Amino acid sequence: MKVEQEQTVYDILDQLNISYTRYEHVPVFTVEEIRNLDTFIPGEHCKNLFLRNRKGDQHFLVIVSETRYVDLKRLSQLIDSTSLSLASSDRLNKHLNVNPGAVGPLGLINDMNKHVHVVLDSDLLDKDTINFHPNVNTATINLSVRDFRRLLDLTNNPTSYVRF
């Protein structure tokens, strides 16, 4: 069953003529839970972290390969920010209109003010396909990295490419 925020993702992808494959599954909240699904989902799986700076006036969506360790202290230096921490679910809902467990770049379609700064693991750009939740954690979509980059460009959020 598709909820409204998920259907909005598909409507936008269809309007942009972006091909994707949808995989429905039980709710998952972590990369480990995705790995333990009975369904094989091809392509690169990602960790998506919604972070804030110390003052709480800047927010970051960090997208890295599922195998990467994210050192928040080092990351704050790489992106020239004060110390970073996980943002609250209220902030997540306010800026991306998603709930914990459904964090991902497709939430950027809800960031009308372009407040969220994207920090992307540059190694992901070398992959063929990539997987994200379509703003709910009961499905995963697989799309080409080329189409993902096109979608990211169209959101027009500030973006930094970082080698983790």
DRENFIMAR-979225 format. One record per residue: y, z, x of N, C-alpha, C in turn; residue in three letters; residue number from 1. Coordinates in nm, 3 decimals. Atoms other than C-alpha are relative to their C-alpha. Layout:
! residues N
[[Y; Z; X]; [Y; Z; X]; [Y; Z; X]; 'ala'; NUM]
...
! end
This chain:
! residues 164
[[-0.118; 0.000; 0.084]; [0.000; 0.000; 0.000]; [0.125; 0.000; 0.089]; 'met'; 1]
[[-0.122; 0.013; -0.078]; [0.336; -0.104; 0.143]; [0.114; 0.075; -0.068]; 'lys'; 2]
[[-0.118; -0.068; 0.052]; [0.636; 0.121; 0.101]; [0.122; -0.087; 0.026]; 'val'; 3]
[[-0.120; 0.082; -0.006]; [0.988; -0.014; 0.070]; [0.049; -0.024; 0.143]; 'glu'; 4]
[[-0.051; 0.018; -0.136]; [1.092; 0.049; 0.431]; [-0.092; -0.090; 0.083]; 'gln'; 5]
[[0.093; 0.090; -0.068]; [0.779; -0.131; 0.552]; [0.022; -0.144; -0.049]; 'glu'; 6]
[[-0.020; 0.133; 0.056]; [0.835; -0.425; 0.318]; [0.128; -0.064; 0.053]; 'gln'; 7]
[[-0.125; 0.051; -0.057]; [1.192; -0.460; 0.449]; [-0.025; -0.062; 0.137]; 'thr'; 8]
[[0.034; 0.055; -0.132]; [1.049; -0.515; 0.798]; [-0.063; -0.138; -0.016]; 'val'; 9]
[[0.068; 0.128; 0.019]; [0.821; -0.793; 0.672]; [0.095; -0.107; -0.053]; 'tyr'; 10]
[[-0.097; 0.095; 0.054]; [1.102; -0.954; 0.477]; [0.089; -0.055; 0.112]; 'asp'; 11]
[[-0.086; 0.043; -0.112]; [1.322; -0.965; 0.790]; [-0.078; -0.088; 0.096]; 'ile'; 12]
[[0.082; 0.082; -0.091]; [1.040; -1.096; 1.011]; [-0.025; -0.138; -0.061]; 'leu'; 13]
[[0.022; 0.128; 0.068]; [0.966; -1.365; 0.753]; [0.126; -0.085; 0.000]; 'asp'; 14]
[[-0.127; 0.073; -0.002]; [1.334; -1.463; 0.730]; [0.027; -0.060; 0.138]; 'gln'; 15]
[[-0.022; 0.046; -0.137]; [1.342; -1.497; 1.110]; [-0.112; -0.092; 0.050]; 'leu'; 16]
[[0.114; 0.085; -0.034]; [1.019; -1.697; 1.106]; [-0.077; 0.057; 0.122]; 'asn'; 17]
[[0.075; -0.069; -0.105]; [0.851; -1.439; 1.332]; [-0.140; 0.028; -0.052]; 'ile'; 18]
[[0.140; -0.021; 0.037]; [0.472; -1.441; 1.314]; [-0.045; 0.138; 0.046]; 'ser'; 19]
[[0.054; -0.131; -0.034]; [0.288; -1.111; 1.315]; [-0.135; 0.015; -0.069]; 'tyr'; 20]
[[0.125; -0.039; 0.065]; [-0.050; -0.965; 1.232]; [0.013; 0.147; -0.035]; 'thr'; 21]
[[-0.011; -0.137; 0.049]; [-0.061; -0.646; 1.025]; [-0.138; 0.065; 0.000]; 'arg'; 22]
[[0.123; -0.080; 0.000]; [-0.328; -0.380; 1.075]; [0.029; 0.129; -0.075]; 'tyr'; 23]
[[-0.015; -0.123; 0.077]; [-0.354; -0.110; 0.812]; [-0.099; 0.103; 0.053]; 'glu'; 24]
[[0.087; -0.107; -0.050]; [-0.498; 0.227; 0.918]; [0.045; 0.134; -0.056]; 'his'; 25]
[[-0.037; -0.136; 0.041]; [-0.492; 0.599; 0.850]; [0.130; 0.038; 0.072]; 'val'; 26]
[[-0.122; -0.041; -0.070]; [-0.166; 0.775; 0.941]; [-0.031; 0.049; 0.142]; 'pro'; 27]
[[0.014; -0.043; -0.140]; [-0.132; 0.818; 1.318]; [0.137; 0.045; 0.050]; 'val'; 28]
[[-0.124; -0.058; -0.049]; [0.128; 1.022; 1.502]; [0.015; -0.012; 0.152]; 'phe'; 29]
[[-0.005; 0.006; -0.145]; [0.038; 0.971; 1.868]; [-0.075; -0.124; 0.050]; 'thr'; 30]
[[0.071; 0.111; -0.064]; [-0.082; 0.701; 2.107]; [-0.149; 0.031; 0.006]; 'val'; 31]
[[0.141; -0.040; -0.005]; [-0.406; 0.897; 2.144]; [-0.071; -0.028; -0.133]; 'glu'; 32]
[[0.060; 0.026; 0.131]; [-0.470; 0.872; 1.769]; [-0.020; -0.150; -0.024]; 'glu'; 33]
[[0.015; 0.146; 0.011]; [-0.414; 0.494; 1.784]; [-0.125; -0.044; 0.076]; 'ile'; 34]
[[0.116; 0.036; -0.083]; [-0.674; 0.469; 2.063]; [-0.131; 0.035; -0.069]; 'arg'; 35]
[[0.123; -0.047; 0.065]; [-0.926; 0.655; 1.847]; [-0.028; -0.066; -0.134]; 'asn'; 36]
[[0.025; 0.071; 0.126]; [-0.897; 0.423; 1.547]; [-0.126; -0.085; 0.012]; 'leu'; 37]
[[0.117; 0.087; 0.004]; [-1.206; 0.229; 1.442]; [0.039; -0.147; 0.010]; 'asp'; 38]
[[-0.049; 0.137; -0.001]; [-0.992; -0.085; 1.427]; [0.051; -0.037; 0.139]; 'thr'; 39]
[[-0.052; 0.051; -0.127]; [-0.933; -0.287; 1.745]; [0.130; -0.076; -0.028]; 'phe'; 40]
[[-0.129; 0.067; 0.013]; [-0.568; -0.388; 1.769]; [0.035; -0.056; 0.137]; 'ile'; 41]
[[-0.027; 0.060; -0.131]; [-0.509; -0.636; 2.052]; [0.147; 0.014; 0.039]; 'pro'; 42]
[[-0.139; -0.003; -0.046]; [-0.195; -0.639; 2.266]; [0.038; 0.134; 0.059]; 'gly'; 43]
[[-0.052; -0.120; -0.066]; [0.016; -0.380; 2.442]; [0.046; 0.101; -0.103]; 'glu'; 44]
[[-0.045; -0.110; 0.086]; [0.057; -0.047; 2.266]; [0.110; 0.075; 0.073]; 'his'; 45]
[[-0.118; -0.063; -0.059]; [0.379; 0.145; 2.322]; [0.018; 0.143; -0.048]; 'cys'; 46]
[[-0.054; -0.129; 0.039]; [0.514; 0.496; 2.324]; [0.145; -0.026; -0.035]; 'lys'; 47]
[[-0.139; 0.014; 0.042]; [0.844; 0.515; 2.140]; [0.057; 0.140; -0.016]; 'asn'; 48]
[[-0.061; -0.133; 0.000]; [1.061; 0.819; 2.204]; [0.143; -0.010; -0.048]; 'leu'; 49]
[[-0.138; -0.005; 0.046]; [1.379; 0.898; 2.015]; [0.065; 0.123; 0.062]; 'phe'; 50]
[[-0.060; -0.106; -0.080]; [1.599; 1.102; 2.247]; [0.149; 0.014; -0.026]; 'leu'; 51]
[[-0.144; -0.025; 0.008]; [1.945; 1.254; 2.253]; [0.048; 0.057; 0.132]; 'arg'; 52]
[[-0.056; -0.062; -0.120]; [2.177; 1.357; 2.532]; [0.034; 0.146; -0.031]; 'asn'; 53]
[[-0.025; -0.144; 0.015]; [2.285; 1.718; 2.586]; [0.099; 0.028; -0.114]; 'arg'; 54]
[[-0.100; -0.023; 0.105]; [2.592; 1.693; 2.358]; [-0.047; -0.047; -0.137]; 'lys'; 55]
[[0.048; 0.052; 0.128]; [2.399; 1.507; 2.090]; [0.086; -0.112; -0.055]; 'gly'; 56]
[[-0.086; 0.108; 0.048]; [2.657; 1.230; 2.073]; [-0.050; -0.138; 0.043]; 'asp'; 57]
[[0.064; 0.126; -0.036]; [2.432; 0.964; 2.225]; [-0.149; 0.011; -0.030]; 'gln'; 58]
[[0.142; 0.003; 0.035]; [2.085; 0.861; 2.108]; [-0.065; -0.121; 0.064]; 'his'; 59]
[[0.072; 0.103; -0.073]; [1.824; 0.654; 2.286]; [-0.137; -0.021; -0.062]; 'phe'; 60]
[[0.136; 0.034; 0.039]; [1.513; 0.474; 2.171]; [-0.067; -0.053; 0.126]; 'leu'; 61]
[[0.070; 0.036; -0.122]; [1.283; 0.461; 2.473]; [-0.134; -0.062; -0.038]; 'val'; 62]
[[0.121; 0.075; 0.032]; [1.005; 0.202; 2.452]; [-0.072; -0.027; 0.132]; 'ile'; 63]
[[0.077; 0.016; -0.123]; [0.738; 0.219; 2.723]; [-0.145; -0.030; -0.032]; 'val'; 64]
[[0.143; 0.022; 0.013]; [0.381; 0.112; 2.775]; [-0.068; 0.133; -0.028]; 'ser'; 65]
[[0.071; -0.123; 0.038]; [0.136; 0.364; 2.629]; [-0.051; 0.080; 0.118]; 'glu'; 66]
[[0.055; -0.069; -0.117]; [0.011; 0.449; 2.979]; [0.107; 0.064; 0.088]; 'thr'; 67]
[[-0.108; -0.052; -0.082]; [0.351; 0.542; 3.120]; [0.031; 0.146; -0.029]; 'arg'; 68]
[[-0.052; -0.136; 0.011]; [0.463; 0.894; 3.187]; [0.152; -0.011; 0.005]; 'tyr'; 69]
[[-0.146; 0.005; 0.003]; [0.830; 0.946; 3.099]; [0.054; 0.134; 0.049]; 'val'; 70]
[[-0.066; -0.117; -0.058]; [1.010; 1.194; 3.323]; [0.144; -0.001; -0.050]; 'asp'; 71]
[[-0.131; 0.002; 0.064]; [1.318; 1.280; 3.116]; [0.113; 0.026; 0.100]; 'leu'; 72]
[[-0.104; -0.027; -0.100]; [1.511; 1.417; 3.415]; [0.031; -0.127; 0.079]; 'lys'; 73]
[[-0.020; 0.125; -0.075]; [1.458; 1.096; 3.613]; [0.062; -0.107; -0.089]; 'arg'; 74]
[[-0.054; 0.099; 0.093]; [1.528; 0.882; 3.307]; [0.149; 0.021; -0.023]; 'leu'; 75]
[[-0.142; -0.027; 0.021]; [1.861; 1.055; 3.247]; [0.083; -0.051; 0.117]; 'ser'; 76]
[[-0.071; 0.053; -0.118]; [1.961; 0.962; 3.603]; [0.002; -0.153; -0.003]; 'gln'; 77]
[[0.008; 0.147; 0.003]; [1.843; 0.601; 3.561]; [0.098; -0.062; -0.099]; 'leu'; 78]
[[-0.089; 0.057; 0.102]; [2.054; 0.550; 3.249]; [0.137; 0.068; 0.000]; 'ile'; 79]
[[-0.130; -0.065; -0.018]; [2.347; 0.764; 3.369]; [0.038; 0.083; -0.122]; 'asp'; 80]
[[-0.022; -0.088; 0.115]; [2.317; 1.025; 3.094]; [-0.012; 0.145; 0.043]; 'ser'; 81]
[[0.027; -0.142; -0.019]; [2.333; 1.400; 3.074]; [-0.147; 0.023; -0.035]; 'thr'; 82]
[[0.141; -0.028; 0.024]; [1.998; 1.573; 3.027]; [-0.043; -0.048; -0.139]; 'ser'; 83]
[[0.055; 0.057; 0.122]; [1.775; 1.425; 2.758]; [-0.105; 0.092; -0.061]; 'leu'; 84]
[[0.106; -0.072; 0.070]; [1.554; 1.585; 2.496]; [-0.034; -0.078; -0.126]; 'ser'; 85]
[[0.039; 0.065; 0.124]; [1.367; 1.475; 2.186]; [0.102; 0.033; -0.109]; 'leu'; 86]
[[-0.094; -0.020; 0.110]; [1.601; 1.430; 1.891]; [-0.076; 0.055; -0.120]; 'ala'; 87]
[[0.061; -0.059; 0.120]; [1.535; 1.611; 1.565]; [-0.039; -0.108; -0.100]; 'ser'; 88]
[[0.040; 0.094; 0.105]; [1.371; 1.448; 1.267]; [0.120; -0.036; -0.088]; 'ser'; 89]
[[-0.121; 0.032; 0.076]; [1.708; 1.471; 1.087]; [0.079; -0.111; 0.067]; 'asp'; 90]
[[-0.071; 0.104; -0.075]; [1.872; 1.263; 1.361]; [-0.076; -0.133; -0.007]; 'arg'; 91]
[[0.084; 0.119; 0.007]; [1.581; 1.020; 1.358]; [0.018; -0.069; -0.136]; 'leu'; 92]
[[-0.017; 0.055; 0.133]; [1.615; 0.975; 0.984]; [0.141; -0.056; -0.019]; 'asn'; 93]
[[-0.140; 0.045; 0.014]; [1.995; 0.943; 1.003]; [0.024; -0.135; 0.067]; 'lys'; 94]
[[-0.033; 0.119; -0.079]; [2.000; 0.672; 1.271]; [-0.099; -0.116; -0.017]; 'his'; 95]
[[0.099; 0.107; 0.010]; [1.673; 0.479; 1.224]; [-0.068; -0.005; -0.137]; 'leu'; 96]
[[0.059; -0.008; 0.134]; [1.571; 0.583; 0.871]; [-0.153; -0.006; 0.004]; 'asn'; 97]
[[0.145; -0.013; -0.008]; [1.214; 0.662; 0.978]; [-0.036; 0.147; 0.021]; 'val'; 98]
[[0.050; -0.136; -0.018]; [1.003; 0.976; 0.994]; [-0.073; 0.011; 0.133]; 'asn'; 99]
[[0.079; -0.016; -0.122]; [0.834; 1.125; 1.300]; [-0.137; -0.063; -0.018]; 'pro'; 100]
[[0.128; 0.070; 0.006]; [0.520; 0.928; 1.380]; [0.018; -0.148; -0.028]; 'gly'; 101]
[[-0.026; 0.141; 0.030]; [0.682; 0.599; 1.272]; [0.112; -0.056; 0.087]; 'ala'; 102]
[[-0.110; 0.042; -0.089]; [0.938; 0.572; 1.553]; [-0.035; -0.131; 0.068]; 'val'; 103]
[[0.020; 0.127; -0.069]; [0.979; 0.225; 1.696]; [0.121; -0.088; -0.013]; 'gly'; 104]
[[-0.117; 0.087; -0.001]; [1.216; -0.062; 1.753]; [0.030; -0.067; -0.133]; 'pro'; 105]
[[-0.028; 0.061; 0.129]; [1.179; -0.194; 1.400]; [0.092; 0.087; -0.085]; 'leu'; 106]
[[-0.097; -0.087; 0.064]; [1.383; 0.106; 1.290]; [0.144; -0.039; 0.031]; 'gly'; 107]
[[-0.135; 0.044; -0.037]; [1.681; -0.056; 1.463]; [0.065; -0.084; -0.110]; 'leu'; 108]
[[-0.058; 0.078; 0.109]; [1.723; -0.278; 1.157]; [0.080; 0.089; -0.095]; 'ile'; 109]
[[-0.071; -0.096; 0.083]; [1.851; 0.039; 0.986]; [0.123; 0.060; 0.069]; 'asn'; 110]
[[-0.111; -0.056; -0.078]; [2.104; 0.124; 1.260]; [0.122; -0.091; -0.012]; 'asp'; 111]
[[-0.111; 0.091; 0.029]; [2.401; -0.053; 1.105]; [0.118; 0.018; 0.095]; 'met'; 112]
[[-0.113; -0.026; -0.090]; [2.651; 0.113; 1.343]; [-0.032; -0.029; 0.146]; 'asn'; 113]
[[0.043; 0.032; -0.137]; [2.453; 0.010; 1.656]; [0.023; 0.120; 0.092]; 'lys'; 114]
[[-0.019; -0.125; -0.073]; [2.465; 0.372; 1.768]; [-0.111; 0.024; 0.103]; 'his'; 115]
[[0.116; -0.031; -0.084]; [2.117; 0.384; 1.922]; [-0.007; -0.099; 0.117]; 'val'; 116]
[[0.014; 0.079; -0.123]; [2.086; 0.263; 2.282]; [-0.150; -0.015; 0.028]; 'his'; 117]
[[0.141; 0.027; -0.027]; [1.750; 0.098; 2.356]; [-0.024; 0.003; 0.150]; 'val'; 118]
[[0.042; -0.003; -0.140]; [1.579; 0.174; 2.687]; [-0.142; -0.055; 0.001]; 'val'; 119]
[[0.126; 0.072; 0.006]; [1.295; -0.072; 2.741]; [-0.067; -0.005; 0.137]; 'leu'; 120]
[[0.083; 0.012; -0.120]; [1.019; -0.055; 3.001]; [-0.007; -0.149; 0.035]; 'asp'; 121]
[[-0.009; 0.142; -0.034]; [1.081; -0.386; 3.181]; [-0.137; -0.064; 0.021]; 'ser'; 122]
[[0.135; 0.055; -0.017]; [0.708; -0.425; 3.251]; [-0.057; -0.054; -0.131]; 'asp'; 123]
[[0.048; 0.050; 0.129]; [0.654; -0.482; 2.878]; [0.032; -0.148; -0.019]; 'leu'; 124]
[[-0.042; 0.140; 0.016]; [0.830; -0.817; 2.911]; [-0.100; -0.097; 0.059]; 'leu'; 125]
[[0.103; 0.085; -0.061]; [0.535; -0.949; 3.113]; [-0.125; -0.013; -0.088]; 'asp'; 126]
[[0.117; 0.001; 0.089]; [0.288; -0.893; 2.826]; [0.007; -0.119; -0.095]; 'lys'; 127]
[[0.003; 0.110; 0.099]; [0.178; -1.156; 2.574]; [0.040; 0.049; -0.138]; 'asp'; 128]
[[-0.030; -0.055; 0.132]; [0.181; -0.945; 2.259]; [0.021; 0.150; 0.011]; 'thr'; 129]
[[-0.041; -0.140; -0.001]; [0.309; -0.603; 2.168]; [-0.018; 0.056; -0.141]; 'ile'; 130]
[[0.027; -0.064; 0.129]; [0.242; -0.353; 1.888]; [0.101; 0.110; -0.031]; 'asn'; 131]
[[-0.091; -0.104; 0.048]; [0.472; -0.135; 1.682]; [-0.035; 0.037; -0.143]; 'phe'; 132]
[[0.007; -0.037; 0.140]; [0.471; 0.059; 1.359]; [0.113; -0.070; -0.075]; 'his'; 133]
[[-0.104; 0.065; 0.082]; [0.660; -0.126; 1.083]; [0.077; 0.104; -0.084]; 'pro'; 134]
[[-0.079; -0.108; 0.060]; [0.868; 0.189; 1.006]; [-0.083; 0.096; -0.086]; 'asn'; 135]
[[0.094; -0.096; 0.059]; [0.560; 0.369; 0.868]; [-0.115; 0.015; 0.100]; 'val'; 136]
[[0.109; -0.022; -0.096]; [0.267; 0.519; 1.058]; [-0.138; -0.029; -0.057]; 'asn'; 137]
[[0.127; 0.037; 0.062]; [-0.003; 0.378; 0.830]; [-0.033; -0.147; 0.025]; 'thr'; 138]
[[0.025; 0.139; -0.037]; [0.016; 0.029; 0.978]; [0.056; -0.025; 0.140]; 'ala'; 139]
[[-0.049; 0.046; -0.130]; [0.068; -0.145; 1.310]; [0.012; -0.150; -0.010]; 'thr'; 140]
[[-0.010; 0.146; -0.004]; [0.197; -0.495; 1.362]; [-0.002; -0.046; 0.144]; 'ile'; 141]
[[0.011; 0.063; -0.131]; [0.124; -0.720; 1.657]; [0.085; -0.127; -0.006]; 'asn'; 142]
[[-0.081; 0.120; -0.008]; [0.378; -0.984; 1.758]; [0.018; -0.040; 0.145]; 'leu'; 143]
[[-0.018; 0.046; -0.137]; [0.455; -1.192; 2.063]; [0.120; 0.072; 0.062]; 'ser'; 144]
[[-0.111; -0.063; -0.070]; [0.680; -1.037; 2.326]; [0.124; -0.088; -0.012]; 'val'; 145]
[[-0.114; 0.092; 0.015]; [0.899; -1.347; 2.301]; [0.071; 0.025; -0.133]; 'arg'; 146]
[[-0.061; -0.028; 0.130]; [0.955; -1.283; 1.929]; [0.061; 0.140; -0.005]; 'asp'; 147]
[[-0.057; -0.134; -0.006]; [1.008; -0.913; 1.995]; [0.137; -0.002; 0.069]; 'phe'; 148]
[[-0.128; 0.009; -0.072]; [1.283; -0.997; 2.247]; [0.106; -0.067; -0.088]; 'arg'; 149]
[[-0.093; 0.068; 0.090]; [1.442; -1.231; 1.995]; [0.049; 0.097; -0.108]; 'arg'; 150]
[[-0.036; -0.099; 0.101]; [1.434; -0.957; 1.730]; [0.092; 0.106; 0.059]; 'leu'; 151]
[[-0.082; -0.100; -0.066]; [1.578; -0.705; 1.975]; [0.141; -0.054; 0.024]; 'leu'; 152]
[[-0.132; 0.061; -0.019]; [1.861; -0.945; 2.061]; [0.078; -0.007; -0.131]; 'asp'; 153]
[[-0.067; 0.013; 0.130]; [1.936; -0.993; 1.692]; [0.049; 0.134; -0.055]; 'leu'; 154]
[[-0.048; -0.130; 0.047]; [1.968; -0.618; 1.629]; [0.133; 0.034; 0.063]; 'thr'; 155]
[[-0.128; -0.017; -0.070]; [2.252; -0.622; 1.881]; [0.028; 0.143; 0.043]; 'asn'; 156]
[[-0.018; -0.134; -0.054]; [2.194; -0.263; 1.991]; [0.014; -0.010; 0.151]; 'asn'; 157]
[[-0.006; 0.001; -0.146]; [2.293; -0.185; 2.349]; [-0.140; 0.023; 0.057]; 'pro'; 158]
[[0.136; -0.007; -0.055]; [1.982; -0.230; 2.564]; [0.004; 0.005; 0.152]; 'thr'; 159]
[[0.019; -0.009; -0.146]; [1.885; -0.127; 2.917]; [-0.146; -0.026; 0.029]; 'ser'; 160]
[[0.136; 0.026; -0.045]; [1.579; -0.252; 3.100]; [-0.025; 0.085; 0.124]; 'tyr'; 161]
[[0.027; -0.096; -0.106]; [1.422; 0.010; 3.324]; [-0.144; -0.016; 0.047]; 'val'; 162]
[[0.136; 0.000; -0.055]; [1.121; 0.004; 3.555]; [-0.041; 0.147; 0.014]; 'arg'; 163]
[[0.046; -0.139; -0.002]; [0.934; 0.330; 3.496]; [-0.099; 0.023; 0.112]; 'phe'; 164]
! end
